[in-house]
Amino acid sequence: MSTLVEVTKDNVEFEVKNSSLPVLLDFWGPRCGPCMVLMPTVEELAVKYADKMKFCKVNTAENRRLAIELKVMSLPSFLFFRDGQEVARLQGKFGAAEIEGQIRTTLG
């Protein structure tokens, strides 16, 4: 079972923008090889930081409008939110160390 919350245009406001915790929003696609490689890492980080950060994911194949609204132009993309505002973004080529580093930075 996934520890990541599925986000769509219908629940992004509630799950991300109104979250009391900082949020990692993972944009991925079923045909994105690097996205699939990172998924187990993201699941592990979601467990590790479960009490400090909310982990969400967006399947861009099913939620293209949301990706466009948030200006996600490449996959994988990770957006980091605090108090409903985007505070950082990772796009393109990155790994577990960069993701965890940005989580720590976002948490302050």
C-alpha positions as CSV (number, residue, x, y, z in Angstrom):
1,M,0.0,0.0,0.0
2,S,1.3,3.4,-0.9
3,T,2.1,6.0,1.8
4,L,1.7,8.7,-0.8
5,V,-1.6,10.6,-1.3
6,E,-2.9,10.7,-4.8
7,V,-3.5,14.3,-5.9
8,T,-5.8,15.5,-8.7
9,K,-7.2,18.9,-9.6
10,D,-10.2,18.1,-7.4
11,N,-8.2,17.6,-4.1
12,V,-5.0,19.6,-4.7
13,E,-6.3,22.6,-2.7
14,F,-7.1,20.4,0.3
15,E,-4.2,18.0,0.2
16,V,-1.4,20.5,-0.7
17,K,-2.4,24.1,-0.3
18,N,-4.3,23.7,3.0
19,S,-1.9,21.1,4.5
20,S,-0.7,21.9,8.0
21,L,2.5,20.0,7.2
22,P,5.0,20.8,4.5
23,V,4.3,18.9,1.3
24,L,6.4,17.0,-1.2
25,L,4.4,16.7,-4.5
26,D,5.8,14.1,-6.8
27,F,4.9,14.5,-10.5
28,W,5.4,11.2,-12.3
29,G,4.2,9.3,-15.4
30,P,3.7,5.6,-16.1
31,R,6.1,5.8,-19.1
32,C,8.8,7.7,-17.2
33,G,11.6,5.4,-16.4
34,P,13.4,7.7,-14.0
35,C,10.1,8.3,-12.2
36,M,9.6,4.5,-11.7
37,V,13.2,4.2,-10.4
38,L,12.7,6.9,-7.9
39,M,9.3,5.6,-6.6
40,P,10.7,3.2,-4.0
41,T,13.0,5.9,-2.7
42,V,10.1,8.3,-2.3
43,E,8.1,5.6,-0.5
44,E,11.0,5.1,1.9
45,L,11.3,8.8,2.6
46,A,7.6,9.1,3.1
47,V,7.8,6.5,5.9
48,K,11.0,8.2,7.4
49,Y,9.5,11.7,7.4
50,A,5.8,10.7,7.9
51,D,5.3,12.8,11.0
52,K,7.1,15.9,9.6
53,M,6.0,16.1,5.9
54,K,3.1,15.0,3.8
55,F,4.0,13.1,0.6
56,C,1.7,13.3,-2.4
57,K,1.9,12.2,-6.0
58,V,0.4,13.3,-9.3
59,N,0.1,10.9,-12.3
60,T,0.6,13.4,-15.1
61,A,-1.0,11.0,-17.7
62,E,-4.3,11.4,-15.8
63,N,-3.8,15.0,-14.6
64,R,-2.3,17.0,-17.4
65,R,-4.1,20.3,-16.5
66,L,-2.8,20.2,-13.0
67,A,0.8,19.7,-14.3
68,I,0.3,22.6,-16.7
69,E,-1.2,24.9,-13.9
70,L,1.9,24.2,-11.7
71,K,4.2,24.7,-14.7
72,V,5.6,21.2,-14.6
73,M,7.3,20.8,-17.9
74,S,9.5,17.7,-17.4
75,L,9.4,14.4,-15.4
76,P,10.3,13.5,-12.8
77,S,9.5,16.8,-11.0
78,F,9.2,17.3,-7.2
79,L,7.6,20.4,-5.9
80,F,7.9,21.3,-2.2
81,F,5.3,23.4,-0.4
82,R,5.2,25.1,3.0
83,D,2.1,27.0,4.2
84,G,0.4,26.4,0.8
85,Q,3.2,28.0,-1.2
86,E,5.8,26.4,-3.4
87,V,9.2,26.9,-1.8
88,A,11.4,24.7,-4.0
89,R,11.5,22.4,-7.0
90,L,13.6,19.5,-8.3
91,Q,13.3,18.7,-12.0
92,G,15.1,16.4,-14.4
93,K,18.1,14.4,-13.2
94,F,18.4,14.0,-9.5
95,G,18.5,11.2,-6.9
96,A,17.8,10.2,-3.4
97,A,20.4,12.5,-1.8
98,E,19.0,15.6,-3.6
99,I,15.4,14.7,-2.6
100,E,16.3,14.1,1.0
101,G,18.4,17.3,1.1
102,Q,15.5,19.3,-0.2
103,I,13.2,17.7,2.3
104,R,15.5,18.8,5.1
105,T,15.8,22.3,3.7
106,T,12.0,22.6,3.4
107,L,11.5,21.4,7.0
108,G,14.1,24.0,8.1
